[in-house]
Amino acid sequence: MNPLLLIGLLLLAYAFITGSLFAPVRDPVQFVAFVIAIVLGITVHEFMHAYAAHRLGDDTARLLGRLSLNPMAHLDPFGTLLLVLAGFGYGKPVPFNESRLRSSIGVTLVAIAGPLANVALAAVFAIPLRFGVSQTLGDIYPTILYYVVQMNCILAIFNLIPIPPLDGSNVVYGLLPPRQQWSWRSFQQYGPFLLLFVLLLAPRVLTALVFGPAQALTRFLVGA
């Protein structure tokens, strides 16, 4: 079974049993804002992985239709459902061929492109909030803008955790000498289980590593 699918199933079961399903559905405006933020965040994130790989010489993702801003090319059905239900989820990982990348740190550049794209997207959507002009667009738009900023900050920082299969793992891998790269690759098979442990049994660690910094970055971008 795909490790990401296994994590998703276990997280969904845990959320169901504990009654902690993540659902901003009490407010329809918040729910719409959440969905827009997630679709934008995942689509841009995965597109930039594909674009970076393409620019560095590997067309694997392009040939598979992943060099696209069509959300349907990047949204994993179960991963997206899990995001709505439990607050954690994922898109389809973008494949790339390391041997075709022209740069010696190509893996790092491909991996970090997704999180950096999320930060850039958050910064763009924060501009109307920062300068107080979002209200002129209507009452619903400040909520949508804020969710886009917040969720993209969360996606960026969460994905930079150096635990496989998150992007941070490949960021580290691309910076290591060849011998250490082999050791790091052997560690990757245990990454999904370590990630599951953090998500389920060490939520304070997750809060310290992700949600605290993401909230600080959100406040910095919107100027509040």
SULCOR-V517566 format. One record per backbone hydrogen bond with DSSP energy under -0.5 kcal/mol. NH is the residue of the N-H (numbers start at 1). CO is the residue of the C=O. If there is no record, write none. Layout:
NH_CO / NH_CO
//
This chain:
6_2 / 7_3 / 8_4 / 9_5 / 10_6 / 11_7 / 12_8 / 13_9 / 14_10 / 15_11 / 16_12 / 17_13 / 18_14 / 19_15 / 20_15 / 21_15 / 22_85 / 23_21 / 25_23 / 26_23 / 28_26 / 31_27 / 32_28 / 33_29 / 34_30 / 35_31 / 36_32 / 37_33 / 38_34 / 39_35 / 40_36 / 41_37 / 42_38 / 43_39 / 44_40 / 45_41 / 46_42 / 47_43 / 48_44 / 49_45 / 50_46 / 51_47 / 52_48 / 53_49 / 54_50 / 55_51 / 56_52 / 57_54 / 58_53 / 59_57 / 63_59 / 64_60 / 65_62 / 66_61 / 68_66 / 71_69 / 73_70 / 74_71 / 75_71 / 76_90 / 77_75 / 80_76 / 81_77 / 82_78 / 83_79 / 84_80 / 85_81 / 86_82 / 87_82 / 87_83 / 88_82 / 92_74 / 95_93 / 98_96 / 100_97 / 101_98 / 102_56 / 106_103 / 109_105 / 110_106 / 111_107 / 112_108 / 113_109 / 114_110 / 114_111 / 115_111 / 116_112 / 117_113 / 118_114 / 119_115 / 120_116 / 121_117 / 122_118 / 123_119 / 124_120 / 125_121 / 126_122 / 127_123 / 127_124 / 130_126 / 131_127 / 132_129 / 133_128 / 134_128 / 136_133 / 137_134 / 138_135 / 142_138 / 143_139 / 144_140 / 145_141 / 146_142 / 147_143 / 148_144 / 149_145 / 150_146 / 151_147 / 152_148 / 153_149 / 154_150 / 155_151 / 156_152 / 157_153 / 158_154 / 159_155 / 160_156 / 160_157 / 161_158 / 163_161 / 166_163 / 168_159 / 168_161 / 169_161 / 169_166 / 170_166 / 170_167 / 171_167 / 172_168 / 173_169 / 174_170 / 175_171 / 175_172 / 176_172 / 176_173 / 181_177 / 182_178 / 183_179 / 184_180 / 185_181 / 186_182 / 187_183 / 188_184 / 188_185 / 189_185 / 190_187 / 191_188 / 192_188 / 194_190 / 195_191 / 196_192 / 197_193 / 198_194 / 199_195 / 200_196 / 201_197 / 202_197 / 202_198 / 205_202 / 206_202 / 207_203 / 208_204 / 209_205 / 210_206 / 211_206 / 212_207 / 214_210 / 215_211 / 216_212 / 217_213 / 218_214 / 219_215 / 220_216 / 221_217 / 222_218 / 223_219 / 224_219
//
